[in-house]
Amino acid sequence: MGAESVSITDISLERLSDCQQLSATVDGERIWYKLPADLELVPRPEAFLAPALFEAMVRGVPVRIEDGSPVSKRLLHSLVEIQSILNCWNKDLNIVPIHARASEDYPVTDHVACCFSGGVDSSYTYSRQRNAITHLLLVQGFAAGRGGPDDWHENIEARRKFAASENKSLIAVHTNVMRFLSTRDLSILLTHGAVLGGLGAGLGLKQLLIPATYTFSNLMPWGSHPMLDPLWSTETTTVVHHGADASRVEKTVSIAKLQYMLDQLQVCWYAGGRNCGVCGKCMRTALALHLLGGKTGNLPPYRESGQLKLLKQVDAQGFPYLSELARMAEDADETAIARRLRRYLRSYRFRNVASEFAREIIGERGRALIRRIRPHAWHNSRGTFQSVRISTHR
């Protein structure tokens, strides 16, 4: 990993017994995507550009595509702006040159795919673009299923069942790209949108819909972002960041009117084809459905106030959602629930202010000492965000 450039070489497409494998050597390591056998694919480098780019930006070295494989001319041009945005978020991410042969002759299909894990964001995007969508894209490491060895296969089967019921095709992608990023301490929070966008371009999709995590009103540095995602488009593939006009609660309200979406809802990170019901993600969705009067057989319902303790550990990313739930409870005259959630929000505000105050007092030397005494993975991450202050005045 100490070379003077990050190279992409030996791009190949191999037919296996039950799938086809698109692979390349990136900085000396083989990255592969195992894809359905019936997809029309051309071995091109776009699907490997994102992991190569982040590694190169951290080290401050160029990206080189050594075997002459052409890259979308439009995407090559956009990579300058992509890097400028990332560099603005973290000055340790250097803007680096990309050495590759540009081409406007780019393969394309008629496929319109939606990144689809079955969660609230992807369910909302799918329901809004249902008639245009032809394929559901499920990528290993980006979907629920972190609780056991069978979770990925359970997730595939659950999404395949839903796709079949909707007369859509499922593109389930088994890949080691997340392992590559993880072993190099490149945060998924920073890289996920780029990996999905590059994969969509590499698949030659007509359009790829990436469901938004945050709204336009609470945007923050994040791997999938309305400024970043569209920049991964090529001459023939349009990448769309969809749904940033609606909050998570507003999306849940929309989904709650569609029983076919509720019945497949998959929000849990710890189960592949079902929801555990005892994690924070499960509970906040169950609570929203309780306040809306919606029901799904795929998620254990909210029953009593003791379950709310699962929402106690608020972070910067979850703060806006919990605020919405508190307002939602107030509107539904569930005052006890609203009071509990407001208490959790106040506690987060206090911790946040106290943490900011402590940082000002101890200074950089004190922070370095604390990191040595109480190390965390993000302290040594090679590619992540700089600290972002989230407004808590909501």
C-alpha beads as a LAMMPS data file, in Angstrom:
LAMMPS data file: protein, C-alpha beads

394 atoms
393 bonds

1 atom types
1 bond types

-500.0 500.0 xlo xhi
-500.0 500.0 ylo yhi
-500.0 500.0 zlo zhi

Masses

1 110.0

Atoms # bond

1 1 1 0.000 0.000 0.000
2 1 1 3.052 2.277 -0.183
3 1 1 3.260 2.511 -3.998
4 1 1 3.470 5.872 -5.755
5 1 1 0.034 5.350 -7.325
6 1 1 -3.107 3.294 -6.846
7 1 1 -3.464 1.145 -9.934
8 1 1 -6.456 -0.675 -11.412
9 1 1 -5.304 -3.608 -13.539
10 1 1 -6.434 -6.975 -14.931
11 1 1 -10.128 -6.085 -15.319
12 1 1 -11.977 -9.251 -16.253
13 1 1 -15.407 -10.790 -16.602
14 1 1 -15.564 -14.505 -15.857
15 1 1 -18.469 -16.902 -16.267
16 1 1 -18.903 -19.124 -13.208
17 1 1 -21.304 -22.027 -12.693
18 1 1 -24.222 -19.957 -11.367
19 1 1 -23.134 -16.333 -11.863
20 1 1 -20.606 -14.079 -13.544
21 1 1 -17.756 -12.356 -11.770
22 1 1 -16.534 -8.876 -12.589
23 1 1 -13.138 -8.340 -10.979
24 1 1 -9.995 -6.241 -11.040
25 1 1 -6.781 -5.844 -9.107
26 1 1 -6.889 -2.579 -7.149
27 1 1 -3.647 -1.526 -5.471
28 1 1 -2.461 -5.117 -5.429
29 1 1 -5.702 -6.663 -4.092
30 1 1 -8.409 -8.426 -6.043
31 1 1 -11.876 -6.846 -5.781
32 1 1 -14.757 -8.826 -7.202
33 1 1 -18.491 -8.561 -7.767
34 1 1 -20.493 -11.737 -8.317
35 1 1 -23.563 -10.884 -10.391
36 1 1 -26.552 -12.704 -11.918
37 1 1 -25.638 -14.746 -14.978
38 1 1 -28.311 -13.163 -17.193
39 1 1 -27.015 -9.583 -16.961
40 1 1 -25.369 -8.129 -20.057
41 1 1 -21.984 -6.901 -18.844
42 1 1 -18.819 -5.437 -20.314
43 1 1 -15.619 -5.514 -18.211
44 1 1 -14.973 -1.835 -17.488
45 1 1 -13.218 -0.019 -14.625
46 1 1 -16.010 2.226 -13.275
47 1 1 -17.086 -0.271 -10.598
48 1 1 -13.543 -0.166 -9.163
49 1 1 -12.936 3.566 -9.295
50 1 1 -14.504 4.404 -5.910
51 1 1 -12.343 2.137 -3.708
52 1 1 -9.263 3.124 -5.702
53 1 1 -10.104 6.824 -5.455
54 1 1 -10.476 6.907 -1.666
55 1 1 -7.261 4.960 -1.111
56 1 1 -5.459 7.340 -3.458
57 1 1 -6.876 10.479 -1.830
58 1 1 -5.788 9.326 1.628
59 1 1 -2.235 8.657 0.412
60 1 1 -2.080 11.641 -1.929
61 1 1 -1.091 9.584 -4.981
62 1 1 -2.608 9.284 -8.489
63 1 1 -5.058 6.646 -9.668
64 1 1 -3.838 4.784 -12.752
65 1 1 -5.800 2.422 -14.970
66 1 1 -2.899 0.482 -16.372
67 1 1 -4.382 -1.782 -19.032
68 1 1 -5.912 0.939 -21.192
69 1 1 -9.511 0.146 -20.336
70 1 1 -11.576 3.238 -21.179
71 1 1 -13.450 5.250 -18.554
72 1 1 -16.498 7.406 -19.146
73 1 1 -15.314 10.852 -20.240
74 1 1 -18.141 12.471 -18.300
75 1 1 -17.263 10.602 -15.112
76 1 1 -13.565 11.409 -15.430
77 1 1 -14.488 15.091 -15.638
78 1 1 -16.829 14.775 -12.631
79 1 1 -14.128 13.141 -10.501
80 1 1 -12.516 16.560 -10.122
81 1 1 -15.675 17.951 -8.496
82 1 1 -16.223 14.765 -6.468
83 1 1 -12.758 15.140 -4.979
84 1 1 -13.276 18.849 -4.334
85 1 1 -16.374 18.097 -2.248
86 1 1 -14.621 15.352 -0.292
87 1 1 -11.593 17.561 0.275
88 1 1 -13.887 20.307 1.572
89 1 1 -15.271 17.823 4.112
90 1 1 -11.828 16.581 5.139
91 1 1 -8.602 18.317 4.156
92 1 1 -6.694 15.065 4.752
93 1 1 -8.339 13.743 1.583
94 1 1 -6.033 15.036 -1.148
95 1 1 -7.168 15.907 -4.657
96 1 1 -5.271 13.532 -6.949
97 1 1 -4.957 13.044 -10.722
98 1 1 -6.711 10.180 -12.509
99 1 1 -4.688 8.664 -15.345
100 1 1 -7.047 6.833 -17.665
101 1 1 -8.192 6.750 -21.256
102 1 1 -11.463 8.624 -21.709
103 1 1 -14.268 7.333 -23.906
104 1 1 -17.791 8.452 -24.759
105 1 1 -18.616 5.073 -26.273
106 1 1 -20.306 3.541 -23.288
107 1 1 -22.502 0.406 -23.044
108 1 1 -26.049 0.837 -21.786
109 1 1 -29.110 -1.255 -21.008
110 1 1 -32.756 -0.304 -20.519
111 1 1 -32.544 -1.229 -16.826
112 1 1 -33.734 1.254 -14.200
113 1 1 -32.533 0.002 -10.821
114 1 1 -33.314 1.081 -7.285
115 1 1 -30.876 0.342 -4.457
116 1 1 -33.214 -1.700 -2.307
117 1 1 -32.634 -3.181 1.139
118 1 1 -36.318 -3.079 2.084
119 1 1 -35.835 -0.262 4.615
120 1 1 -37.830 2.933 4.936
121 1 1 -35.691 4.995 2.554
122 1 1 -35.539 2.403 -0.231
123 1 1 -39.193 1.416 0.218
124 1 1 -40.212 5.046 -0.172
125 1 1 -38.111 5.499 -3.316
126 1 1 -39.413 2.256 -4.794
127 1 1 -43.056 3.123 -4.090
128 1 1 -42.630 6.556 -5.693
129 1 1 -40.814 5.250 -8.789
130 1 1 -42.486 1.852 -8.953
131 1 1 -43.658 2.032 -12.576
132 1 1 -40.277 3.123 -13.942
133 1 1 -38.142 0.647 -11.961
134 1 1 -37.239 -2.635 -13.644
135 1 1 -34.629 -3.971 -11.200
136 1 1 -33.904 -3.962 -7.471
137 1 1 -30.219 -3.730 -6.563
138 1 1 -29.099 -5.460 -3.365
139 1 1 -25.386 -5.176 -2.548
140 1 1 -23.710 -7.197 0.182
141 1 1 -22.511 -4.977 3.010
142 1 1 -25.033 -2.231 2.191
143 1 1 -28.149 -4.101 3.300
144 1 1 -29.470 -5.518 6.535
145 1 1 -28.024 -8.781 7.750
146 1 1 -25.137 -8.558 10.195
147 1 1 -26.293 -11.004 12.812
148 1 1 -25.084 -14.339 11.471
149 1 1 -23.673 -16.342 8.556
150 1 1 -27.100 -17.007 6.992
151 1 1 -28.311 -13.403 7.051
152 1 1 -27.114 -12.463 3.574
153 1 1 -28.883 -15.420 1.963
154 1 1 -32.034 -14.754 4.002
155 1 1 -31.939 -11.174 2.840
156 1 1 -31.607 -12.240 -0.789
157 1 1 -34.560 -14.598 -0.510
158 1 1 -36.764 -11.977 1.156
159 1 1 -35.924 -9.364 -1.494
160 1 1 -36.269 -11.923 -4.293
161 1 1 -39.734 -12.867 -3.079
162 1 1 -40.791 -9.232 -3.050
163 1 1 -39.258 -8.569 -6.492
164 1 1 -41.117 -11.541 -7.960
165 1 1 -44.404 -10.345 -6.469
166 1 1 -43.819 -6.982 -8.153
167 1 1 -42.703 -8.494 -11.476
168 1 1 -39.249 -6.953 -11.057
169 1 1 -35.800 -8.517 -11.339
170 1 1 -33.399 -8.690 -8.415
171 1 1 -29.704 -7.938 -8.893
172 1 1 -28.097 -9.469 -5.799
173 1 1 -24.401 -8.567 -5.708
174 1 1 -22.044 -10.693 -3.632
175 1 1 -18.806 -8.729 -3.256
176 1 1 -15.671 -8.251 -1.189
177 1 1 -15.451 -4.491 -1.790
178 1 1 -16.501 -3.744 1.788
179 1 1 -13.722 -5.992 3.066
180 1 1 -11.229 -4.038 0.956
181 1 1 -12.457 -0.739 2.429
182 1 1 -12.586 -2.087 5.973
183 1 1 -9.068 -3.517 5.997
184 1 1 -7.778 -0.138 4.830
185 1 1 -9.774 1.791 7.438
186 1 1 -11.856 3.576 4.811
187 1 1 -15.225 4.342 6.390
188 1 1 -18.387 2.979 4.799
189 1 1 -20.105 6.185 5.960
190 1 1 -17.858 8.109 3.577
191 1 1 -17.617 5.640 0.681
192 1 1 -20.992 3.914 0.266
193 1 1 -22.627 6.317 -2.198
194 1 1 -19.569 6.334 -4.442
195 1 1 -19.330 2.539 -4.477
196 1 1 -23.015 2.244 -5.425
197 1 1 -22.739 4.958 -8.072
198 1 1 -19.638 3.410 -9.607
199 1 1 -21.275 -0.012 -9.622
200 1 1 -24.373 1.384 -11.334
201 1 1 -22.162 2.887 -14.017
202 1 1 -20.205 -0.344 -14.351
203 1 1 -23.419 -2.295 -14.852
204 1 1 -24.423 0.002 -17.709
205 1 1 -27.781 0.834 -16.129
206 1 1 -29.965 3.425 -17.789
207 1 1 -30.693 4.896 -14.362
208 1 1 -29.720 4.120 -10.773
209 1 1 -31.814 5.452 -7.897
210 1 1 -29.945 5.859 -4.604
211 1 1 -32.431 6.459 -1.749
212 1 1 -31.613 9.497 0.386
213 1 1 -30.746 9.141 4.065
214 1 1 -31.235 12.785 5.027
215 1 1 -33.450 15.633 3.881
216 1 1 -32.374 18.829 2.204
217 1 1 -33.030 20.589 5.515
218 1 1 -30.569 18.499 7.571
219 1 1 -27.826 17.623 5.108
220 1 1 -24.388 16.837 6.464
221 1 1 -21.224 15.269 5.057
222 1 1 -22.258 11.744 4.156
223 1 1 -21.231 9.126 1.621
224 1 1 -24.528 9.346 -0.255
225 1 1 -25.358 13.005 -0.850
226 1 1 -27.407 15.008 -3.393
227 1 1 -24.238 16.827 -4.477
228 1 1 -22.176 13.642 -4.858
229 1 1 -24.373 10.834 -6.160
230 1 1 -25.329 12.429 -9.530
231 1 1 -21.662 13.082 -10.264
232 1 1 -21.161 9.326 -10.725
233 1 1 -23.327 9.450 -13.858
234 1 1 -21.860 8.584 -17.255
235 1 1 -22.919 9.434 -20.817
236 1 1 -25.573 6.709 -20.635
237 1 1 -26.160 6.023 -16.921
238 1 1 -27.944 8.611 -14.785
239 1 1 -27.393 8.310 -11.026
240 1 1 -30.215 9.921 -9.021
241 1 1 -30.202 10.797 -5.321
242 1 1 -33.896 10.308 -4.548
243 1 1 -36.123 11.213 -1.611
244 1 1 -34.272 14.061 0.101
245 1 1 -37.465 16.107 -0.029
246 1 1 -39.086 13.863 2.606
247 1 1 -38.040 13.157 6.202
248 1 1 -37.837 9.619 7.564
249 1 1 -41.159 10.070 9.357
250 1 1 -42.780 11.514 6.226
251 1 1 -41.518 8.507 4.305
252 1 1 -42.944 6.186 6.957
253 1 1 -46.302 7.985 6.715
254 1 1 -46.262 7.412 2.956
255 1 1 -45.307 3.734 3.261
256 1 1 -47.928 3.134 5.970
257 1 1 -50.617 3.737 3.332
258 1 1 -49.255 0.874 1.209
259 1 1 -49.709 -2.498 2.842
260 1 1 -47.643 -4.280 0.193
261 1 1 -44.677 -2.149 1.256
262 1 1 -45.308 -2.574 4.984
263 1 1 -45.426 -6.349 4.673
264 1 1 -41.856 -6.519 3.292
265 1 1 -40.349 -3.786 5.482
266 1 1 -36.785 -4.668 6.552
267 1 1 -35.176 -2.081 8.814
268 1 1 -33.015 -4.187 11.142
269 1 1 -29.242 -4.422 10.695
270 1 1 -29.069 -7.647 12.720
271 1 1 -31.342 -9.956 10.756
272 1 1 -31.387 -10.823 7.082
273 1 1 -34.994 -11.558 6.165
274 1 1 -36.807 -10.359 9.261
275 1 1 -36.594 -7.699 11.985
276 1 1 -35.313 -8.492 15.466
277 1 1 -37.649 -6.012 17.187
278 1 1 -35.180 -5.279 20.000
279 1 1 -32.739 -2.843 18.388
280 1 1 -33.012 0.904 18.032
281 1 1 -33.788 0.823 14.312
282 1 1 -36.582 -1.672 14.788
283 1 1 -38.024 0.259 17.704
284 1 1 -38.115 3.673 16.086
285 1 1 -39.908 2.222 13.051
286 1 1 -42.312 0.220 15.223
287 1 1 -43.038 3.350 17.253
288 1 1 -43.741 5.387 14.119
289 1 1 -46.138 2.717 12.862
290 1 1 -47.817 2.598 16.291
291 1 1 -48.404 6.354 16.173
292 1 1 -49.744 6.049 12.619
293 1 1 -51.913 3.009 13.296
294 1 1 -50.021 0.919 10.726
295 1 1 -49.227 -2.777 11.069
296 1 1 -46.776 -5.178 9.478
297 1 1 -46.260 -8.835 10.149
298 1 1 -42.533 -8.426 9.442
299 1 1 -41.810 -6.205 12.468
300 1 1 -42.752 -6.831 16.130
301 1 1 -45.049 -3.976 17.233
302 1 1 -44.487 -1.338 19.888
303 1 1 -46.360 -2.453 23.016
304 1 1 -45.264 -0.556 26.123
305 1 1 -43.187 2.390 27.306
306 1 1 -40.329 0.234 28.589
307 1 1 -39.351 -0.427 24.976
308 1 1 -38.527 3.248 24.511
309 1 1 -35.226 2.783 26.338
310 1 1 -33.947 1.293 23.075
311 1 1 -34.025 4.855 21.703
312 1 1 -32.112 6.400 24.590
313 1 1 -28.691 6.413 22.943
314 1 1 -29.163 9.322 20.550
315 1 1 -26.357 10.307 18.165
316 1 1 -25.955 13.119 15.660
317 1 1 -27.401 11.035 12.834
318 1 1 -30.423 9.886 14.855
319 1 1 -31.208 13.255 16.436
320 1 1 -33.404 14.605 13.597
321 1 1 -35.419 11.373 13.435
322 1 1 -36.055 11.245 17.185
323 1 1 -37.107 14.891 17.091
324 1 1 -39.675 14.030 14.431
325 1 1 -40.951 11.094 16.456
326 1 1 -41.392 13.352 19.488
327 1 1 -43.447 15.815 17.441
328 1 1 -45.389 12.929 15.960
329 1 1 -46.225 11.610 19.454
330 1 1 -47.369 15.082 20.522
331 1 1 -49.637 15.343 17.472
332 1 1 -51.102 11.913 18.338
333 1 1 -51.725 12.998 21.979
334 1 1 -49.283 10.336 23.189
335 1 1 -47.890 12.720 25.803
336 1 1 -46.069 10.099 27.868
337 1 1 -44.143 8.919 24.819
338 1 1 -43.405 12.488 23.776
339 1 1 -42.073 13.384 27.237
340 1 1 -39.758 10.369 27.266
341 1 1 -38.371 11.175 23.829
342 1 1 -37.891 14.839 24.719
343 1 1 -35.904 13.740 27.761
344 1 1 -33.620 11.660 25.563
345 1 1 -33.155 14.630 23.229
346 1 1 -32.298 16.969 26.098
347 1 1 -29.771 14.460 27.386
348 1 1 -28.129 14.344 23.962
349 1 1 -27.995 18.151 23.807
350 1 1 -26.361 18.256 27.230
351 1 1 -23.769 15.624 26.283
352 1 1 -23.070 17.403 23.020
353 1 1 -22.570 20.795 24.661
354 1 1 -20.470 19.257 27.453
355 1 1 -18.318 17.468 24.912
356 1 1 -17.773 20.669 22.922
357 1 1 -16.904 22.543 26.118
358 1 1 -14.453 19.832 27.186
359 1 1 -12.751 19.926 23.786
360 1 1 -12.274 23.667 24.112
361 1 1 -10.822 23.293 27.612
362 1 1 -8.405 20.429 27.061
363 1 1 -7.179 21.522 23.639
364 1 1 -5.482 19.366 21.012
365 1 1 -2.843 17.933 23.356
366 1 1 -5.498 16.769 25.782
367 1 1 -7.503 15.192 22.983
368 1 1 -4.416 13.320 21.779
369 1 1 -3.802 12.023 25.295
370 1 1 -7.396 10.800 25.635
371 1 1 -7.108 9.020 22.308
372 1 1 -4.038 7.154 23.536
373 1 1 -5.721 6.198 26.803
374 1 1 -9.139 5.377 25.326
375 1 1 -8.575 4.525 21.669
376 1 1 -11.480 4.153 19.251
377 1 1 -11.397 2.861 15.694
378 1 1 -12.332 6.243 14.229
379 1 1 -9.310 7.868 15.864
380 1 1 -7.021 5.977 13.487
381 1 1 -9.306 5.860 10.450
382 1 1 -7.494 6.734 7.241
383 1 1 -10.601 7.972 5.465
384 1 1 -13.560 9.507 7.244
385 1 1 -15.171 12.886 7.958
386 1 1 -13.865 15.711 10.039
387 1 1 -16.066 16.518 13.047
388 1 1 -19.379 17.992 11.949
389 1 1 -21.514 19.949 14.358
390 1 1 -25.203 19.098 14.136
391 1 1 -27.736 21.711 15.147
392 1 1 -29.726 20.625 18.184
393 1 1 -32.049 23.617 18.225
394 1 1 -35.053 21.790 16.791

Bonds

1 1 1 2
2 1 2 3
3 1 3 4
4 1 4 5
5 1 5 6
6 1 6 7
7 1 7 8
8 1 8 9
9 1 9 10
10 1 10 11
11 1 11 12
12 1 12 13
13 1 13 14
14 1 14 15
15 1 15 16
16 1 16 17
17 1 17 18
18 1 18 19
19 1 19 20
20 1 20 21
21 1 21 22
22 1 22 23
23 1 23 24
24 1 24 25
25 1 25 26
26 1 26 27
27 1 27 28
28 1 28 29
29 1 29 30
30 1 30 31
31 1 31 32
32 1 32 33
33 1 33 34
34 1 34 35
35 1 35 36
36 1 36 37
37 1 37 38
38 1 38 39
39 1 39 40
40 1 40 41
41 1 41 42
42 1 42 43
43 1 43 44
44 1 44 45
45 1 45 46
46 1 46 47
47 1 47 48
48 1 48 49
49 1 49 50
50 1 50 51
51 1 51 52
52 1 52 53
53 1 53 54
54 1 54 55
55 1 55 56
56 1 56 57
57 1 57 58
58 1 58 59
59 1 59 60
60 1 60 61
61 1 61 62
62 1 62 63
63 1 63 64
64 1 64 65
65 1 65 66
66 1 66 67
67 1 67 68
68 1 68 69
69 1 69 70
70 1 70 71
71 1 71 72
72 1 72 73
73 1 73 74
74 1 74 75
75 1 75 76
76 1 76 77
77 1 77 78
78 1 78 79
79 1 79 80
80 1 80 81
81 1 81 82
82 1 82 83
83 1 83 84
84 1 84 85
85 1 85 86
86 1 86 87
87 1 87 88
88 1 88 89
89 1 89 90
90 1 90 91
91 1 91 92
92 1 92 93
93 1 93 94
94 1 94 95
95 1 95 96
96 1 96 97
97 1 97 98
98 1 98 99
99 1 99 100
100 1 100 101
101 1 101 102
102 1 102 103
103 1 103 104
104 1 104 105
105 1 105 106
106 1 106 107
107 1 107 108
108 1 108 109
109 1 109 110
110 1 110 111
111 1 111 112
112 1 112 113
113 1 113 114
114 1 114 115
115 1 115 116
116 1 116 117
117 1 117 118
118 1 118 119
119 1 119 120
120 1 120 121
121 1 121 122
122 1 122 123
123 1 123 124
124 1 124 125
125 1 125 126
126 1 126 127
127 1 127 128
128 1 128 129
129 1 129 130
130 1 130 131
131 1 131 132
132 1 132 133
133 1 133 134
134 1 134 135
135 1 135 136
136 1 136 137
137 1 137 138
138 1 138 139
139 1 139 140
140 1 140 141
141 1 141 142
142 1 142 143
143 1 143 144
144 1 144 145
145 1 145 146
146 1 146 147
147 1 147 148
148 1 148 149
149 1 149 150
150 1 150 151
151 1 151 152
152 1 152 153
153 1 153 154
154 1 154 155
155 1 155 156
156 1 156 157
157 1 157 158
158 1 158 159
159 1 159 160
160 1 160 161
161 1 161 162
162 1 162 163
163 1 163 164
164 1 164 165
165 1 165 166
166 1 166 167
167 1 167 168
168 1 168 169
169 1 169 170
170 1 170 171
171 1 171 172
172 1 172 173
173 1 173 174
174 1 174 175
175 1 175 176
176 1 176 177
177 1 177 178
178 1 178 179
179 1 179 180
180 1 180 181
181 1 181 182
182 1 182 183
183 1 183 184
184 1 184 185
185 1 185 186
186 1 186 187
187 1 187 188
188 1 188 189
189 1 189 190
190 1 190 191
191 1 191 192
192 1 192 193
193 1 193 194
194 1 194 195
195 1 195 196
196 1 196 197
197 1 197 198
198 1 198 199
199 1 199 200
200 1 200 201
201 1 201 202
202 1 202 203
203 1 203 204
204 1 204 205
205 1 205 206
206 1 206 207
207 1 207 208
208 1 208 209
209 1 209 210
210 1 210 211
211 1 211 212
212 1 212 213
213 1 213 214
214 1 214 215
215 1 215 216
216 1 216 217
217 1 217 218
218 1 218 219
219 1 219 220
220 1 220 221
221 1 221 222
222 1 222 223
223 1 223 224
224 1 224 225
225 1 225 226
226 1 226 227
227 1 227 228
228 1 228 229
229 1 229 230
230 1 230 231
231 1 231 232
232 1 232 233
233 1 233 234
234 1 234 235
235 1 235 236
236 1 236 237
237 1 237 238
238 1 238 239
239 1 239 240
240 1 240 241
241 1 241 242
242 1 242 243
243 1 243 244
244 1 244 245
245 1 245 246
246 1 246 247
247 1 247 248
248 1 248 249
249 1 249 250
250 1 250 251
251 1 251 252
252 1 252 253
253 1 253 254
254 1 254 255
255 1 255 256
256 1 256 257
257 1 257 258
258 1 258 259
259 1 259 260
260 1 260 261
261 1 261 262
262 1 262 263
263 1 263 264
264 1 264 265
265 1 265 266
266 1 266 267
267 1 267 268
268 1 268 269
269 1 269 270
270 1 270 271
271 1 271 272
272 1 272 273
273 1 273 274
274 1 274 275
275 1 275 276
276 1 276 277
277 1 277 278
278 1 278 279
279 1 279 280
280 1 280 281
281 1 281 282
282 1 282 283
283 1 283 284
284 1 284 285
285 1 285 286
286 1 286 287
287 1 287 288
288 1 288 289
289 1 289 290
290 1 290 291
291 1 291 292
292 1 292 293
293 1 293 294
294 1 294 295
295 1 295 296
296 1 296 297
297 1 297 298
298 1 298 299
299 1 299 300
300 1 300 301
301 1 301 302
302 1 302 303
303 1 303 304
304 1 304 305
305 1 305 306
306 1 306 307
307 1 307 308
308 1 308 309
309 1 309 310
310 1 310 311
311 1 311 312
312 1 312 313
313 1 313 314
314 1 314 315
315 1 315 316
316 1 316 317
317 1 317 318
318 1 318 319
319 1 319 320
320 1 320 321
321 1 321 322
322 1 322 323
323 1 323 324
324 1 324 325
325 1 325 326
326 1 326 327
327 1 327 328
328 1 328 329
329 1 329 330
330 1 330 331
331 1 331 332
332 1 332 333
333 1 333 334
334 1 334 335
335 1 335 336
336 1 336 337
337 1 337 338
338 1 338 339
339 1 339 340
340 1 340 341
341 1 341 342
342 1 342 343
343 1 343 344
344 1 344 345
345 1 345 346
346 1 346 347
347 1 347 348
348 1 348 349
349 1 349 350
350 1 350 351
351 1 351 352
352 1 352 353
353 1 353 354
354 1 354 355
355 1 355 356
356 1 356 357
357 1 357 358
358 1 358 359
359 1 359 360
360 1 360 361
361 1 361 362
362 1 362 363
363 1 363 364
364 1 364 365
365 1 365 366
366 1 366 367
367 1 367 368
368 1 368 369
369 1 369 370
370 1 370 371
371 1 371 372
372 1 372 373
373 1 373 374
374 1 374 375
375 1 375 376
376 1 376 377
377 1 377 378
378 1 378 379
379 1 379 380
380 1 380 381
381 1 381 382
382 1 382 383
383 1 383 384
384 1 384 385
385 1 385 386
386 1 386 387
387 1 387 388
388 1 388 389
389 1 389 390
390 1 390 391
391 1 391 392
392 1 392 393
393 1 393 394
